[in-house]
Structure formats: C-alpha cells, structure tokens
C-alpha cells in the first residue's frame, strides 16, 4: 500500500482516525462548495454590480472560506499550515504566482493566503462539484491562448494575483514534472512579474497523484510549509528573442521551485 520510501504506520488507531478525518473534510468541502455555488453566489450577484465587482468580493469570500476550511482541518488534527510571511502574501497585487503542486490541497492553501487570488483552472474541474464556483470566478484553461491572455490581462489590471501551477499536474513523488512554458509566455507577453512559491512540509501521501484515498502520511499529519521565493522581474528578459526569453524564464522558474540543493 505504501511507497517504499515511507515508513510503516507507527500508530494504527491514529492513522485510521486521520484517514476518516480526511474523508470527512472533503465531504465538508464538497458540501460547502455546493452551498457557495447554488445559494451564496447567486445572492451576492444580486447585491454586487457590475460583474467584476461581484468577482472581487466573491474571490475574497472564497479566500475567507478556504481559511476557515484550513482551520477546520487543523482542528481535526489533519493539516498544519506554516508560513513566515502571511502579511506579505496578503499584500501581493498584480503578480503571477507560480507554485509547485504536490497535493490536492495546494490551491486551497494559496487561496486562503491570498485574498485577491485569481487562478487558471483545469477545465476538467468544470465537470465536478466545484464547477459552480469555478465558472463564476476563475479562468478555465480551455480557452485558446489569445482568449486566455485577455482574461489574465483583465484580471491583473484589477490588482488580482494569478495563480498558475506550471507543471500542469501534481508533482510526482520522485522528481518533478517538466515545467510547461505557459506561465512564462503569459508573464512575458503581459510584462508582469512572477512570484515563485514553494510548497514543502511533510509527505503528502494520500493527496498526491494516483495515491489511494485510503492513504495518509503513516507517521504524522500533513504539514504545508509555504515559502515565497525572490520575485522574478520579467523586464530583464527583453534582451532575448521571444522564444529564448520563454525558455530562459521557464528554466529560472524551475530553478526557483526545485532548487538543486533542496
């Protein structure tokens, strides 16, 4: 059941509790998302006009909701969120946030920290329980590149931060997925700075790609240690031709998220 790099379960009753608490947390998340999409957001759309004003307050509401959800999981002794610069995250404006993606909860953690966060979402999520929230507030990656650029540019102009997971999928247990060039292309085209965010902490077995739902870290709760890396100013890449600038920036993003000595 466990990958060979993980130790055996040290406390079986506690392990069973954590698995059940994880399941309950996801049930609570799904139910809350349905309530947001079906009841709360339609009411907010009646109150906040125009549409962009609704999106602004809707994203802030989602951020607060995600913060409550993280606190709820912490109360259940399933998750800890650790970061030294919460206020720095709250002050971010009109930046592209690129992050590694080790688990299902990464976007939850980032949304809870960044109240004005927008994000590019996998279009597959438009067919599950969170679609009522995603369709009203966030950007689907099913758009063509020009349409995606327009949506991103409009969001960044309003002071939002744009979350992108440049791997395009959850980070595998060994190594990492190749960084895609989309984030670099968007940042260079729009002339927007990039803030790399590294998500570390304890092993996320049970939340990773292809992990069993019955899985959990066999020794301890999930700890998310989230650190903000030095900002990347995209203006310095203008000395290169566009294809080379994209390649170099993509490599620099990869080096920030996956440093060789980490």
RAJO-V984395 format. One record per pair of residues at least 24 apart in sequence whose ideal C-beta (glycine too) atoms are under 10 Angstrom apart, sorted by the first residue. I is the first residue (numbers start at 1). GAP is how many residues later the second one is. D is the distance in whole Angstrom. If there is no record, write none. Layout:
# RAJO-V984395
i->(I:I)
gap->(GAP:GAP)
d->(D:D)
This chain:
# RAJO-V984395
i->(1:1:1:1:1:2:2:2:2:2:2:3:3:3:3:3:3:3:5:5:5:5:6:6:6:6:6:6:6:7:7:7:7:8:8:9:9:9:9:10:10:10:11:11:11:12:14:14:14:14:14:15:15:15:15:15:15:16:16:17:17:17:17:18:18:18:18:18:18:18:18:18:18:18:19:19:19:19:19:19:19:20:20:20:21:21:21:21:21:21:21:21:22:22:22:22:22:22:22:22:22:22:22:22:22:22:23:23:24:24:24:24:25:25:25:25:25:25:25:25:26:26:26:26:26:26:28:28:28:28:29:29:29:29:29:29:29:29:29:29:30:30:30:31:32:32:32:32:32:32:32:33:33:33:33:33:33:33:33:33:33:34:34:34:34:35:35:36:36:36:36:36:36:36:36:37:37:37:37:37:37:37:37:37:38:39:40:40:40:41:41:41:41:41:42:42:44:45:51:52:52:52:53:54:54:55:55:55:55:55:55:55:56:56:56:56:56:56:58:58:58:58:59:59:59:59:59:59:59:59:59:59:59:59:59:60:60:60:61:61:61:62:62:62:62:62:62:62:62:62:63:63:63:63:63:63:63:63:63:64:64:64:65:65:65:65:66:66:66:66:66:66:66:66:66:66:66:67:67:67:67:67:67:68:69:69:69:69:69:70:70:70:70:70:70:70:71:73:73:73:73:74:76:77:78:78:78:78:78:79:79:79:79:79:79:79:79:79:79:80:80:80:80:80:80:80:80:81:81:81:81:81:81:81:81:81:81:81:82:82:82:82:82:82:82:83:83:83:83:83:83:83:83:84:84:84:84:85:85:85:85:86:86:86:88:88:88:89:89:89:89:89:89:89:89:89:90:90:90:91:92:92:92:92:92:92:92:92:92:93:93:93:93:93:94:94:94:94:94:94:94:94:94:94:94:95:95:95:95:95:95:95:95:95:95:95:95:95:96:96:96:96:96:96:96:96:96:96:96:96:96:96:96:96:96:96:96:96:96:97:97:97:97:97:97:97:97:97:97:97:98:98:98:98:98:98:98:98:98:98:98:98:98:98:98:98:98:98:98:98:98:98:99:99:99:99:99:99:99:99:99:99:99:99:99:99:99:100:100:100:100:100:100:100:100:100:100:100:100:100:100:100:100:100:101:101:101:101:101:101:101:101:101:101:101:101:101:101:102:102:102:102:102:102:102:102:102:102:102:102:102:102:102:103:103:103:103:103:103:103:103:103:103:103:103:103:103:104:104:104:104:104:104:104:105:105:105:105:105:106:106:106:106:106:106:106:106:106:106:107:107:107:108:109:109:109:109:109:110:110:110:110:110:110:110:111:111:112:112:113:113:113:114:114:114:114:114:115:115:116:116:116:116:116:117:117:117:117:117:118:118:118:118:118:118:118:118:118:118:119:119:119:119:119:119:119:120:120:120:120:120:120:120:120:120:120:120:121:121:122:122:122:138:138:139:141:141:145:145:145:145:148:148:148:149:149:149:149:152:152:152:152:152:153:153:153:153:153:156:156:156:156:156:157:161:161:162:162:162:162:162:163:164:164:165:165:166:166:166:166:166:166:167:167:167:169:170:170:170:170:170:170:171:171:171:171:171:171:172:172:172:173:173:173:173:173:173:173:175:176:176:176:177:178:178:179:179:179:179:179:179:179:179:180:180:181:181:181:181:181:181:182:182:183:183:183:183:184:184:184:184:184:184:184:184:184:184:184:184:185:185:185:185:185:186:187:187:187:187:187:187:187:188:188:188:188:188:188:188:188:188:189:189:189:190:191:191:191:191:192:192:193:193:193:193:193:194:194:194:194:194:194:194:194:194:195:195:195:195:195:195:196:196:196:196:196:196:196:196:196:196:196:196:197:197:197:197:197:197:198:198:198:198:198:198:198:198:198:198:199:199:199:199:199:200:200:200:200:200:201:201:229:229:229:229:229:230:231:232)
gap->(204:211:213:214:217:203:210:213:214:215:216:170:171:200:202:205:208:212:168:169:198:200:167:197:199:209:211:212:213:196:210:211:212:210:211:207:208:209:210:208:209:210:207:208:209:206:63:202:205:206:207:199:200:201:202:203:204:198:200:59:60:61:199:58:59:60:61:188:198:199:200:202:203:204:59:187:193:194:195:196:197:56:58:196:52:54:55:56:57:58:195:200:51:54:56:57:82:83:184:185:191:192:193:194:199:200:190:191:48:49:52:54:44:45:47:48:51:53:54:80:47:78:79:103:181:187:41:44:45:48:36:37:40:43:44:75:76:79:100:101:98:99:100:98:33:34:36:37:40:97:101:29:32:36:95:96:97:98:99:100:101:95:96:98:99:30:97:25:26:29:94:96:97:100:101:92:93:94:95:96:97:98:99:100:94:93:25:92:93:91:92:94:95:96:90:94:92:91:85:102:103:106:105:82:83:63:81:82:83:100:103:105:59:60:81:102:103:104:75:78:79:80:52:55:56:57:58:59:60:74:78:79:96:101:102:55:56:57:54:72:76:46:49:50:53:55:71:74:75:76:27:47:48:49:50:51:52:53:54:47:48:51:43:46:47:68:39:41:42:43:44:45:46:47:48:49:51:41:42:44:45:46:48:44:36:39:40:42:43:35:38:39:41:42:43:154:41:32:35:148:149:147:145:144:27:138:139:143:144:26:29:30:122:123:128:142:143:144:145:121:122:140:141:142:143:144:145:24:27:28:31:32:120:141:142:143:144:145:118:119:141:142:143:144:145:26:30:114:141:142:143:144:145:141:142:143:144:28:141:142:143:26:27:140:25:107:140:24:25:26:28:72:106:108:137:139:24:25:26:25:24:25:67:68:69:103:105:136:139:63:65:66:67:68:61:62:63:64:65:66:67:68:96:98:99:61:64:65:66:67:68:92:97:98:99:100:136:137:24:56:60:65:66:67:68:70:87:88:90:91:94:96:97:98:99:100:136:138:157:64:65:66:67:68:86:97:98:99:100:131:64:65:66:67:68:69:81:85:86:89:96:97:98:99:100:131:134:152:155:156:158:159:64:65:66:67:68:72:96:97:98:99:100:127:129:130:158:65:66:67:70:71:76:77:79:96:97:98:99:100:154:156:157:158:63:64:65:66:67:68:69:70:75:76:98:107:108:156:65:68:69:70:71:74:97:98:99:101:102:105:106:107:122:67:68:96:98:100:101:102:103:104:105:106:108:119:121:66:100:102:103:104:105:107:94:99:102:117:119:57:59:64:65:91:93:98:101:118:120:31:56:58:116:88:90:92:115:117:51:53:55:87:89:114:116:27:52:112:114:84:113:115:46:47:49:81:83:45:46:39:42:43:44:45:38:43:44:45:46:33:34:36:37:38:40:42:43:44:45:36:41:42:43:44:45:46:28:31:32:35:42:43:44:45:62:63:66:42:44:43:46:47:24:25:25:27:41:37:40:41:44:34:37:38:36:37:40:41:34:35:37:38:40:33:36:37:38:39:30:31:34:35:36:33:31:34:24:25:28:30:32:34:30:89:34:92:28:30:84:87:88:91:87:90:91:40:34:37:38:39:40:41:28:33:37:38:86:87:36:37:38:30:31:32:35:36:37:38:83:78:81:82:32:72:76:71:72:73:74:75:76:78:79:70:73:62:65:66:68:69:72:64:68:63:66:67:70:48:50:53:61:62:63:64:65:66:67:68:69:57:60:61:64:65:48:45:47:50:58:59:62:66:46:47:49:50:52:54:57:58:61:45:53:57:44:42:43:44:47:41:42:38:39:40:41:42:35:37:38:39:40:55:58:59:62:33:34:35:36:37:61:31:32:33:34:35:36:56:57:58:59:60:61:29:30:31:32:59:60:27:28:29:30:31:58:59:60:61:64:25:26:27:28:58:24:25:26:27:62:24:25:24:26:27:28:30:26:25:24)
d->(10:7:8:7:9:7:10:8:10:10:6:6:9:9:7:9:9:9:7:8:8:9:9:7:6:9:8:6:8:10:10:6:6:6:9:9:10:4:8:7:5:9:9:9:10:10:9:10:10:10:10:10:10:6:9:6:9:10:9:9:8:9:10:9:8:6:10:9:5:8:10:9:7:9:9:7:10:8:6:8:5:10:10:10:8:10:4:7:5:9:9:9:8:9:6:9:10:10:7:8:8:9:9:6:10:9:7:9:10:10:7:9:8:10:7:5:6:6:8:9:10:8:10:10:10:9:8:7:9:9:10:9:6:9:9:10:9:8:9:9:9:5:8:9:7:10:9:7:9:10:10:9:9:10:9:6:5:9:7:6:9:6:9:7:9:10:9:8:7:7:9:7:5:9:10:9:8:7:2:5:9:8:7:10:6:10:9:10:10:7:7:10:6:8:9:9:9:8:9:8:9:7:10:8:9:8:8:6:9:8:8:9:10:8:10:7:9:8:8:7:5:10:8:9:7:6:6:7:9:10:6:8:10:7:10:5:7:9:9:10:9:10:6:9:9:8:7:10:7:9:9:9:5:6:8:7:4:8:7:10:8:8:10:9:9:9:10:9:5:8:9:4:4:9:10:10:9:9:10:8:4:8:9:8:9:6:10:10:7:8:7:7:10:5:9:9:9:8:9:9:8:9:9:6:10:8:10:6:6:7:9:9:10:10:10:6:5:8:7:8:9:9:6:7:5:7:9:9:9:6:7:8:9:9:8:5:9:7:9:7:6:7:5:7:9:9:7:9:8:7:5:7:8:9:9:7:9:9:9:8:6:10:6:9:9:9:6:4:5:9:9:9:9:8:8:7:7:6:9:10:8:8:10:10:5:7:10:9:10:9:10:5:8:7:9:5:7:8:5:7:7:9:10:7:8:8:10:9:5:8:10:9:7:6:7:5:7:10:10:8:8:7:5:8:6:10:6:9:7:5:8:5:7:5:7:10:9:9:10:5:7:5:7:10:9:8:5:8:6:9:9:8:5:8:5:10:9:5:9:9:6:7:5:7:10:9:9:10:5:10:8:7:7:8:6:8:9:10:9:7:4:7:6:8:10:10:7:8:9:7:9:5:7:9:9:9:8:6:5:9:10:10:5:7:10:4:9:5:8:7:5:5:9:8:7:10:9:9:10:7:5:9:9:9:6:8:9:9:5:8:6:9:9:7:8:8:9:10:4:9:9:4:6:9:9:8:8:8:8:9:5:8:9:9:9:8:6:7:7:9:7:8:9:9:6:9:9:8:9:10:7:8:9:9:7:10:5:6:9:6:9:7:8:10:8:10:8:10:10:9:7:9:9:5:7:10:9:10:9:9:8:6:5:6:10:7:5:8:6:9:8:10:4:8:9:4:7:5:7:9:9:9:7:4:7:9:7:9:8:10:7:7:5:8:8:9:9:9:10:9:8:9:10:9:10:9:8:8:8:9:9:8:10:7:9:7:6:7:6:9:9:6:8:9:9:5:10:9:9:10:6:10:6:9:10:8:8:9:9:8:10:9:9:10:10:10:10:9:8:6:8:8:9:8:10:7:9:8:6:4:9:9:9:9:8:8:9:9:8:6:9:8:9:8:6:8:9:9:8:8:8:5:9:9:8:5:8:10:6:4:10:8:8:8:10:9:5:8:9:5:10:10:9:10:8:8:6:10:8:9:8:5:8:8:4:5:9:9:7:9:9:6:9:9:10:8:5:9:10:9:7:9:6:10:6:8:9:7:6:6:6:9:9:10:9:10:6:7:9:10:7:5:6:6:6:8:10:7:4:8:7:8:9:7:9:6:7:9:5:8:9:9:8:4:8:8:7:9:6:10:9:4:6:6:7:6:7:9:8:8:7:5:8:6:7:6:8:8:8:6:8:6:8:9:8:4:8:7:8:4:8:10:10:5:8:9:8:10:7)
